[in-house]
C-alpha cells in the first residue's frame, strides 16, 4: 500500500537495501552486545506477530476464505513441502557431518516449512501472498503431524520423540490465530468508520519497517549463540548444505509449479514456501534437547542466518526464474 510518508516511501523503494542493512546491524549488535540476546529473543514472537497482523490486514477476509478453494495450489504446497523437500533432504543426508546432534538440527529445521515471514518475502517477489496465507494453518498442522515420522525414518524411534506439540500450538495461536483475528476486526472497523480506515491505512505503511525489525531482532538475538556453543566448526560444516538447499529448491519449486500448471504469482509462492523453513518454531524444540545434543540448536540458528540472506537474494532471483512473460 503506497505511503504518503517520505521516509516510509523511501524504505519501500529500497526494500532490499533496508533488509540487508537490518541483517548487518543485527549481526553487529549480536556480536558487540551478546548479553542483549535473551531479551531480543523474547521479542521475536511479538515482532513476528505484528508483521503477520499487517500482512493479514492487506488481504480482505472474504478473499482469504475464497483462496481456500484453490485446490491445485494447496496440493502443490503440500507436495513441495512434504514430498519434494524430504527427498532433497534424503539426498543430502548421507553427506551431512557424522554427528548425531548436527544431523538432528539439520533435519528439524529443513523438514519444517515456514509459516511466517515467507508470506512477506513471497509478496515482495510478486508471489501470491493471499494463497500462501490460506495455506499457513494447513502447513503448520501438517508439520506437527509429519515431523516425528520423518525423524523416525531418518534417525530412529528415540530421536523422533524429541518433537513436542507445545511450540507448534503456541506458534499457531500467537503467529496465526491472534494476528488474523485482529486483522479481520480492523477490516470490519475500517468498513464502518473513517477512523478505522485511517488506522488500517496507517498500519499498511508499517510492512517494511516491521520486516526490517524482524530481521534485526532474529539475527541480533541468535548471533551470540554461535559463539556460546563454541561450535564454529559445526556451523561451517552445515552452511554449504543450507546454501545448496536454497539453490535446489528454487528449481524444484519451479518444477512443481509447472507440474500443477499454476499461474506465475502462485508459482513464485510455491518456490518460496518450498525454500523457507520454520526455524523460529523449531528452535524451542532444539533448545529443549539434552545437553549431549545442544549443538542442534546452533545448527538451527545457523539456518536462520543463511536463510534470511537467501531470501533477500530470492526476492530478486525468483521473478527472473518465473518471469511474467513465461
Protein Blocks (a to p, Z undefined) as FASTA:
>chain_A
ZZfbfklmmmmmmmmmmmmmmmmmmmmmmmmmmmlmmmmmmmmmmmmmmmmmmmmmmpcf
klmmmmmmmmmlmmmmmmmmmmmmmmmmmmmmmmpccbfklmmmmmmmmmpccfklmmmm
mmmnopafklmmmmmmmmmmmmmmmmmmmmmmmnojklmmmpcfklmmmmmmmmmmmmmm
mmmmmmmmmmmpmklmmmmmmmmmmmmmmmmmmmmmmmmmmmmmmmmnopmkmmmmmmmm
mmmmmmmmmmmmmmmmmmnopafklmmmmmmmmmpcckllmmmmmmmpcfklmmmmmmmm
mmmmmmmmmmmmmmmmmmmmmcfkZZ
